[in-house]
Amino acid sequence: MSGLILIAFSLLSSAVLSVPPPTATNNNPQEHATIQRRRTVLVRNAEVARLFPKRNTAIITYPVITGLKPNVLSKVRAHLTFKNIFDYSLAEYRNDAWLSEYFYVVNHNADSLLDITFTQSGVAAYPDEQSRHFLIDLRSGKLVTAADAFQLEKLTLLIAQIDAQLQREIAELRKENAASTDRNQDEKTSVNDAYEILKIELKDLDNFSVSRRGITFLYDAGFPHVIKALEPHGHYFFSYDRLKPYIRSDGPLGQFVR
């Protein structure tokens, strides 16, 4: 009997010793925002409605953010006010006939990161659309920058990796431009001239989107409407495994490469 007790005690001790230590996530609970989708019909003022009777309303869908610590919540809401997104307040939208629709997409809301994209579309001389992306650290309420996420001494190497993807895309677009039957030679030359100045620079690194799989760097070439169809897509994805040499282990993305 004493031998059986000794064996049982040994097995119990081994089981206790084999329990893994708490993970970083247990020590540092992950934050996420509570987001309520609000949809409203914006009604333009009487003068604008009189001048543009077919454009007297616009559809606006926007997020109402809650569920965060008060000091963080105030910062997040400040980032996502109407005026801070496209430099237009609700009052200014009412006094202008351009806007047709305004909406947002939540790309990631976990791991203490809120990744959200706003888009507005409208019509003036021609239809147009703009997007604005935000990546927010939900522990501090601050916008995440390249300096926060990546090792400073390796940013030049990272820029080269992203630019290589951009240049490969441009090479394909040049072929499409050359084969186009909708443009004369002067127009094709103008498009190629626009490609010549496109490159990823340090200032472009702050605009990136996160997911559980990796990071997508976002680049806006800013082509005018007349050649917008031949603009680079501007979305360059890298897995966390590929980016591991560049990511700061103590930064907001370090949790994905440990």
C-alpha positions in Angstrom: 0.0 0.0 0.0 2.8 2.4 0.9 4.4 1.7 -2.5 1.2 2.6 -4.3 0.9 5.8 -2.3 4.5 6.7 -3.2 3.8 6.1 -7.0 0.6 8.2 -6.9 2.4 11.0 -5.2 5.2 10.9 -7.7 2.7 11.0 -10.6 0.9 13.9 -9.0 4.1 15.8 -8.5 5.1 15.3 -12.1 1.7 16.5 -13.3 2.0 19.7 -11.2 5.5 20.4 -12.5 4.5 19.9 -16.1 1.8 22.6 -16.0 2.9 25.3 -18.4 3.5 28.8 -16.9 0.9 31.5 -17.6 1.2 33.0 -21.1 1.9 36.7 -21.8 -1.8 37.0 -22.8 -2.9 35.9 -19.3 -0.6 38.4 -17.7 -1.6 41.1 -20.2 -5.3 40.7 -21.1 -6.0 41.6 -24.7 -8.2 44.7 -25.3 -10.9 45.0 -27.9 -13.5 47.7 -28.6 -17.2 47.3 -28.6 -18.5 48.8 -31.8 -22.1 49.6 -32.6 -23.0 50.3 -36.2 -25.1 53.4 -36.7 -26.7 54.3 -40.0 -28.3 57.6 -40.7 -29.6 59.6 -43.6 -27.9 63.0 -43.9 -30.3 65.6 -45.1 -28.7 68.6 -46.9 -29.7 72.1 -46.1 -32.5 73.8 -48.1 -30.2 75.8 -50.4 -28.1 72.8 -51.4 -31.3 70.7 -51.9 -32.8 73.4 -54.1 -29.7 73.5 -56.4 -29.2 69.7 -56.4 -32.7 68.2 -56.0 -31.4 64.7 -56.9 -28.7 64.9 -54.2 -30.6 66.2 -51.2 -29.6 63.2 -49.0 -26.6 60.9 -48.4 -26.2 57.7 -46.4 -23.8 57.7 -43.5 -22.8 54.6 -41.6 -20.4 55.2 -38.7 -19.1 53.4 -35.6 -20.0 54.1 -32.0 -17.0 53.0 -29.9 -17.4 51.8 -26.3 -15.9 49.1 -24.0 -12.5 50.7 -23.4 -10.9 52.4 -20.4 -12.1 56.0 -20.2 -8.7 57.6 -21.0 -8.2 55.3 -24.0 -11.8 55.6 -25.2 -11.5 59.4 -25.4 -8.4 59.1 -27.5 -9.9 56.5 -29.8 -13.0 58.6 -30.3 -10.9 61.7 -31.1 -9.1 59.8 -33.8 -12.4 58.7 -35.4 -14.4 61.9 -35.3 -15.9 62.9 -38.7 -13.6 66.0 -39.0 -10.5 64.0 -38.4 -11.2 61.4 -41.1 -11.7 63.3 -44.3 -11.4 66.8 -42.9 -15.2 67.3 -43.2 -17.6 67.7 -40.3 -21.3 66.6 -40.5 -22.3 70.2 -40.9 -20.0 70.6 -43.8 -21.3 67.5 -45.4 -24.8 68.9 -45.2 -23.7 72.1 -46.9 -22.1 70.3 -49.8 -23.7 68.2 -52.5 -20.7 65.9 -53.2 -21.2 63.0 -50.7 -23.3 60.0 -51.7 -22.2 57.4 -49.2 -19.9 57.2 -46.1 -19.1 53.9 -44.4 -16.5 51.9 -42.6 -15.1 48.4 -42.4 -13.5 46.9 -39.3 -10.5 44.9 -40.5 -9.3 43.7 -37.0 -10.6 44.3 -33.5 -8.6 42.0 -31.2 -5.1 41.6 -29.8 -5.3 45.2 -28.4 -5.5 46.5 -31.9 -8.3 48.3 -33.8 -7.8 48.3 -37.5 -10.5 50.3 -39.3 -11.0 51.8 -42.8 -13.4 54.6 -43.7 -14.6 55.2 -47.2 -16.5 58.1 -48.7 -17.9 58.2 -52.3 -19.5 61.0 -54.2 -20.1 62.8 -57.4 -18.9 66.1 -58.8 -17.6 66.3 -62.4 -17.2 62.6 -62.1 -17.7 59.8 -59.5 -14.9 59.6 -56.9 -14.0 57.7 -53.8 -11.5 58.1 -51.0 -10.5 55.9 -48.1 -8.7 56.5 -44.9 -7.2 53.8 -42.7 -6.5 53.8 -38.9 -4.6 51.3 -36.8 -5.0 52.1 -33.1 -3.3 50.6 -30.0 -6.2 49.9 -27.7 -3.9 49.9 -24.6 -2.7 53.5 -25.1 -5.2 54.9 -27.6 -2.4 56.0 -29.9 -2.1 55.5 -33.6 0.4 52.7 -34.4 3.3 54.0 -36.5 6.2 52.1 -38.3 8.5 53.3 -35.6 6.3 51.6 -33.0 6.1 48.3 -34.9 9.4 47.8 -36.7 13.1 47.9 -35.8 14.4 51.4 -36.8 17.7 50.1 -38.1 15.9 47.7 -40.5 13.4 50.1 -42.0 15.5 50.7 -45.1 15.6 46.9 -45.8 11.8 46.7 -45.2 11.2 49.6 -47.6 13.1 47.7 -50.3 11.0 44.6 -49.8 7.7 46.5 -50.1 9.0 48.6 -53.1 9.9 45.4 -54.9 6.3 44.4 -54.8 5.2 47.8 -56.0 7.6 47.7 -58.9 6.5 44.2 -60.0 2.9 45.5 -60.1 4.0 48.5 -62.1 5.8 46.3 -64.6 2.5 44.4 -65.2 0.5 47.7 -65.5 3.0 49.0 -68.1 2.3 45.9 -70.2 -1.5 46.7 -70.0 -0.8 50.3 -70.9 1.3 49.3 -73.9 -1.4 46.9 -75.1 -4.3 49.4 -74.6 -6.2 50.4 -77.7 -8.1 53.2 -75.8 -5.1 55.5 -75.5 -2.9 57.2 -78.1 0.9 57.2 -77.8 1.0 60.6 -76.0 -1.5 59.3 -73.4 0.5 56.1 -72.9 3.7 58.1 -72.4 1.9 60.2 -69.8 0.9 57.1 -67.9 4.4 55.7 -68.1 5.8 59.1 -66.8 3.4 58.8 -63.8 4.8 55.3 -63.0 8.4 56.6 -63.1 8.0 58.6 -59.9 6.2 55.9 -57.9 8.3 54.3 -55.1 7.9 53.3 -51.5 9.5 55.8 -49.1 9.8 56.1 -45.3 6.7 58.3 -45.1 4.6 55.5 -46.6 5.4 52.9 -43.9 3.0 54.3 -41.3 0.0 53.1 -43.4 -0.4 49.4 -42.8 -3.2 47.0 -41.9 -3.0 44.0 -39.6 -4.6 40.6 -39.5 -4.0 37.3 -37.8 -2.1 36.2 -40.9 0.2 39.2 -41.5 0.5 42.8 -42.5 -0.7 44.6 -45.6 1.2 47.8 -46.5 -1.1 50.4 -48.1 0.1 52.8 -50.8 -1.9 55.5 -52.6 -0.4 56.5 -55.9 -2.8 59.5 -56.2 -3.4 59.2 -59.9 -5.9 61.6 -61.4 -9.3 60.3 -62.5 -8.4 60.2 -66.2 -5.8 57.4 -65.6 -7.1 56.0 -62.3 -7.9 52.7 -63.9 -4.1 52.1 -64.4 -3.2 53.1 -60.8 -1.4 50.4 -58.7 -3.7 48.6 -56.4 -1.4 49.5 -53.5 -2.0 46.6 -51.2 1.2 44.6 -50.4 0.8 41.6 -48.1 3.6 40.1 -46.0 3.2 37.2 -43.6 4.4 37.5 -40.0 7.0 34.8 -40.7 8.5 36.9 -43.5 8.4 40.1 -41.4 9.7 38.5 -38.2 13.3 39.9 -38.7 11.8 43.5 -38.9 9.2 43.5 -36.2 10.0 44.9 -32.8 9.5 42.2 -30.2 8.5 44.9 -27.6 6.1 46.7 -30.0 2.4 46.2 -30.6 3.1 43.5 -33.3 5.6 41.6 -31.3 2.8 39.3 -30.0 2.5 37.8 -33.5 6.1 36.7 -33.9 7.0 35.3 -30.4 
